[in-house]
């Protein structure tokens, strides 16, 4: 099957509340039991929904499209539009979706997805990748809010591209510096261009409390190539130490100014 478009957005109905558990559970059965939730008198949840109840005498459910996103979507190479926004989908975003080389729109907004955004989505350079409205999505650690470096660097259609929390602009600038100074050949590149690391944790980088780079110390580190012009856009940078390397070319005008 050469599926090119799949549109499943807005399959969610209004929250329904009842004055008895029996009425709620009968309605739940109509929606295939485990796909919705009623609460018994003692508050025990009998199915998997997270809706809960607004008042103790009410028993509520929210009919909607639920479950996880199938990893098998990655095996639909002709897919151009995959829209699943405004549902109650759960679980992680499957990295297999990053294999959709023809995708133009990937819309997962306003669900209840969790986990980190897979770095594989960084391959979708020509797509609109939309994930806002999933409040439980995070970085590598529970309290982190950071998107993969490749997604922030390569995918202009990423809806968090201009959010400095999820996509710190100085991380992208340091990525350019790394590439032009032949980062893979450095003697110590610990943390550099890690997909879900803060750039402030990269070797030789020091940041202020606002996450802005104030010092870059990479002396005697095997750097070669050239000094990227991007370094001049690190507006809080106060100290640069690149001594005893093999850098060539001219000093960027941005630094001299």
FENFEN-V638941 format. One record per backbone hydrogen bond with DSSP energy under -1.0 kcal/mol. CO is the residue of the C=O (numbers start at 1). NH is the residue of the N-H. If there is no record, write none. Layout:
co=CO nh=NH
co=CO nh=NH
//
This chain:
co=1 nh=3
co=4 nh=80
co=4 nh=81
co=6 nh=83
co=11 nh=65
co=16 nh=61
co=18 nh=59
co=20 nh=24
co=21 nh=25
co=22 nh=26
co=23 nh=27
co=24 nh=28
co=25 nh=29
co=26 nh=30
co=28 nh=33
co=29 nh=32
co=33 nh=36
co=38 nh=46
co=40 nh=43
co=44 nh=40
co=55 nh=58
co=59 nh=18
co=61 nh=16
co=63 nh=13
co=65 nh=88
co=67 nh=90
co=70 nh=73
co=71 nh=74
co=72 nh=75
co=73 nh=76
co=76 nh=79
co=80 nh=104
co=80 nh=105
co=81 nh=6
co=82 nh=107
co=83 nh=8
co=85 nh=10
co=89 nh=112
co=91 nh=114
co=94 nh=97
co=95 nh=98
co=96 nh=99
co=97 nh=100
co=99 nh=101
co=100 nh=103
co=104 nh=128
co=105 nh=82
co=106 nh=130
co=107 nh=84
co=109 nh=86
co=115 nh=138
co=118 nh=121
co=119 nh=122
co=120 nh=123
co=121 nh=124
co=123 nh=125
co=124 nh=127
co=128 nh=106
co=129 nh=159
co=130 nh=108
co=132 nh=110
co=134 nh=137
co=141 nh=144
co=144 nh=139
co=148 nh=152
co=149 nh=153
co=150 nh=154
co=151 nh=155
co=155 nh=158
co=158 nh=161
co=160 nh=163
co=163 nh=167
co=166 nh=147
co=168 nh=171
co=168 nh=172
co=169 nh=173
co=170 nh=174
co=171 nh=175
co=172 nh=176
co=173 nh=177
co=174 nh=178
co=175 nh=179
co=176 nh=180
co=177 nh=181
co=178 nh=183
co=179 nh=182
co=180 nh=226
co=181 nh=224
co=182 nh=185
co=183 nh=186
co=189 nh=192
co=190 nh=203
co=191 nh=194
co=195 nh=149
co=198 nh=201
co=199 nh=202
co=202 nh=205
co=204 nh=217
co=206 nh=214
co=206 nh=215
co=208 nh=211
co=212 nh=208
co=214 nh=238
co=214 nh=239
co=215 nh=206
co=216 nh=241
co=221 nh=187
co=223 nh=246
co=225 nh=248
co=228 nh=231
co=229 nh=232
co=230 nh=233
co=231 nh=234
co=233 nh=235
co=234 nh=237
co=239 nh=216
co=241 nh=218
co=243 nh=220
co=252 nh=255
co=252 nh=256
co=253 nh=257
//
